[in-house]
Amino acid sequence: MSERVIDRDYVTKVNQQYHDAIVDKYDERFEASSPDVVEWTQAHIDRYVMPALDLVEGTPRAIDFGCGSGSMEGYLRDRDLDLLGLDISENMLARARERFPQWRFEQADLYSYDPGQKYHLVMERAVLHHLVDYMPLVDKMAELTLPGGILYLGNEPNRLAYKYLSPLAKLWRQTINRYRTDDTIDRLGDADFEALSEYHLFYGDGIDALALKERLHGHGFRRVEILFSLREIFAAVEEAYPKVRLNAWTPDPIRDHFRLSRNFTLIAQR
Ligand SMILES: C[S@@+](CC[C@H](N)C(=O)[O-])C[C@H]1O[C@@H](n2cnc3c(N)ncnc32)[C@H](O)[C@@H]1O
């Protein structure tokens, strides 16, 4: 990588360019849209998020940080919600507006955005690992969550896996992820995104889920669930090698509880 100052603004710009460039491919990514992943995600939203929304009098307020093309909104589409999605990529936002005309989607930098009110549901999915420093955003999201409300941090890279399974990272980059890397370099004409905008593909150190849990207890969250899942990485392998049906072959207790899973989701109630 060339010598550059890696600061928030630069990484935000790379994120914007990267996500603007890949928007037409983004929703097709089997990793997020495979039936195994969708079923798992919906089950957890139904179990942890919906009951909290059911208790709200009137229309609950929800905010999605880094909403992209509206992946989280897909799981909430049948709910009566006052929902605001924020993202830096106009192309991703355009797609979200097209898919969910009932909700608002605005361009904003997540670091500086101040909504001026609190929410019953505060969420992000697959965003923290795109940031240089994610803790300020976690703190902000925690403070924006109303008492009884839900904070959802979805599909983030698990530091334990990054620490103990790092030899697999090299293999991953050279094989399964190669097609994505090549495609994006073609589109952007710049390889920096590998280091800056795709931290999660074993390029960074991952995120410490237990540290996040402690932090949220400090913010007054009473219930914090950490959910490990192998489903996304299995789906990514299946996308590259359709005959390798890892999700079908792996028993649920392993694929849904393996502590060294590449991804985790954290759901907390205040
Ligand atoms: C991997 S995508 C996830 C999108 C969506 N949440 C999903 O699950 O499909 C990460 C998103 O974060 C957005 N993003 C990254 N840094 C941002 C920042 N500083 N401000 C606003 N959006 C940002 C990107 O534009 C991108 O749409």
The ligand as a Gaussian input file, in Angstrom:
#p B3LYP/6-31G(d) Opt

LIG

0 1
 C      -20.642000      -3.607000       4.437000
 S      -21.710000      -2.265000       4.220000
 C      -23.071000      -2.740000       5.248000
 C      -24.351000      -2.194000       4.727000
 C      -25.602000      -2.749000       5.409000
 N      -25.619000      -2.387000       6.821000
 C      -25.679000      -4.243000       5.248000
 O      -25.676000      -4.962000       6.235000
 O      -25.734000      -4.704000       4.095000
 C      -20.984000      -0.928000       5.160000
 C      -21.694000       0.389000       4.929000
 O      -21.154000       1.380000       5.819000
 C      -21.092000       2.616000       5.132000
 N      -20.096000       3.472000       5.797000
 C      -18.808000       3.192000       6.064000
 N      -18.217000       4.205000       6.739000
 C      -19.173000       5.159000       6.894000
 C      -19.185000       6.443000       7.514000
 N      -18.107000       6.967000       8.107000
 N      -20.350000       7.151000       7.498000
 C      -21.463000       6.639000       6.897000
 N      -21.504000       5.417000       6.298000
 C      -20.371000       4.683000       6.300000
 C      -20.709000       2.207000       3.723000
 O      -20.994000       3.210000       2.769000
 C      -21.518000       0.928000       3.527000
 O      -22.756000       1.148000       2.918000

